[in-house]
Amino acid sequence: MRCELAGQSFGMPSPKVRIYNDYDYFTVRKLFIYLVKEHANTAFIHLLQKSYVCSPLLVVLLLPVVQVLPPVATTLTLAVILVWTWFGIRYMFLCDARLILSDDLLNIKAYYMNRDGYRFWVGESEGKFAGMMGIIPLSGPDGENHMEIRRLMVCRIHRRKGIAKALCKTAIDFARKRGCRAVIAQATSAQPIAHKCLEKLGFTQTRTFQQPGTWREFLGLTTTIYQYTIPQRR
Ligand SMILES: CC(C)(COP(=O)(O)OP(=O)(O)OC[C@H]1O[C@@H](n2cnc3c(N)ncnc32)[C@H](O)[C@@H]1OP(=O)(O)O)[C@@H](O)C(=O)NCCC(=O)NCCS
């Protein structure tokens, strides 16, 4: 299995990509939960920037000026609203995360490593676990073979070292060797760095959508689908 190690160098020190091993199990799940919470925090900030949220908050802030509420009561009201919203968002993200933890991240080996066309990799920096990524087969709009990148996540302290770049290149190589036409990835509007990263790697946006009637709609979160088209050999 070690022969599939794909050490790649993108600057100093060079990040390495290796296939997932059983001993990575708890680190993968821990990183996933940690980054779901990070995603919830950025979604919260994203929500505060929406006019339908910041306008009512500004109105509450102005209440002491028009002497409707004393400043202490206003501060407390705002604090309660913000904390309650933050907890609510975190709760919704963690509910979704629990579903994933009992789906593909429950038995990572069985889901990603023991099935043809599926794979899970770990990115390392200086020999330490630094990030992860999975890939699954997907059918394109005309039935052509595509693959989708999943759970692309890099630990905060190892970011900007080229780990995601190395992981994505490994995934593209994997898909190319299996004769796939494209690699797909998704990022939400609360993951601006992911957009930059995918675009830098040559992915292009294919569509952006919002799931109607979900809590994501309330948050104003959109999901963008990215595609990397694999050049075909003539
Ligand atoms: C998005 C993420 C995976 C990037 O990982 P990373 O290992 O730091 O990325 P890399 O170091 O390989 O950088 C690749 C490119 O992304 C862009 N990028 C990465 N971090 C950036 C930042 N903070 N600001 C601007 N651009 C950035 C750059 O274009 C970079 O290329 P360059 O260094 O040649 O300029 C990481 O930030 C992360 O885990 N975020 C949280 C989870 C997430 O958003 N997952 C993606 C779902 S698709």
The ligand as a Gaussian input file, in Angstrom:
#p B3LYP/6-31G(d) Opt

LIG

0 1
 C       -9.333000      25.640000       1.817000
 C       -8.184000      24.846000       2.446000
 C       -8.442000      23.362000       2.222000
 C       -6.867000      25.287000       1.800000
 O       -5.821000      24.486000       2.324000
 P       -4.269000      24.925000       2.280000
 O       -3.464000      23.709000       2.502000
 O       -4.041000      26.050000       3.210000
 O       -4.116000      25.441000       0.782000
 P       -2.738000      25.535000      -0.042000
 O       -1.636000      25.966000       0.883000
 O       -2.533000      24.279000      -0.798000
 O       -3.034000      26.728000      -1.044000
 C       -3.552000      26.502000      -2.339000
 C       -4.032000      27.839000      -2.888000
 O       -5.205000      28.258000      -2.187000
 C       -5.198000      29.685000      -2.060000
 N       -5.192000      30.020000      -0.636000
 C       -4.980000      29.173000       0.394000
 N       -5.097000      29.835000       1.565000
 C       -5.337000      31.131000       1.254000
 C       -5.552000      32.303000       2.027000
 N       -5.542000      32.273000       3.368000
 N       -5.809000      33.461000       1.377000
 C       -5.842000      33.506000       0.017000
 N       -5.641000      32.425000      -0.776000
 C       -5.407000      31.254000      -0.157000
 C       -3.933000      30.182000      -2.736000
 O       -4.263000      30.511000      -4.084000
 C       -3.046000      28.968000      -2.695000
 O       -2.102000      28.936000      -3.735000
 P       -0.702000      29.769000      -3.561000
 O       -0.194000      29.435000      -2.194000
 O        0.143000      29.212000      -4.667000
 O       -1.062000      31.195000      -3.720000
 C       -8.080000      25.143000       3.981000
 O       -8.056000      26.534000       4.169000
 C       -9.209000      24.543000       4.804000
 O       -9.127000      23.402000       5.268000
 N      -10.319000      25.303000       4.986000
 C      -11.453000      24.832000       5.780000
 C      -12.242000      23.710000       5.108000
 C      -12.583000      24.032000       3.661000
 O      -12.924000      25.138000       3.305000
 N      -12.521000      22.984000       2.847000
 C      -12.668000      23.096000       1.400000
 C      -13.909000      22.492000       0.921000
 S      -13.826000      22.366000      -0.859000

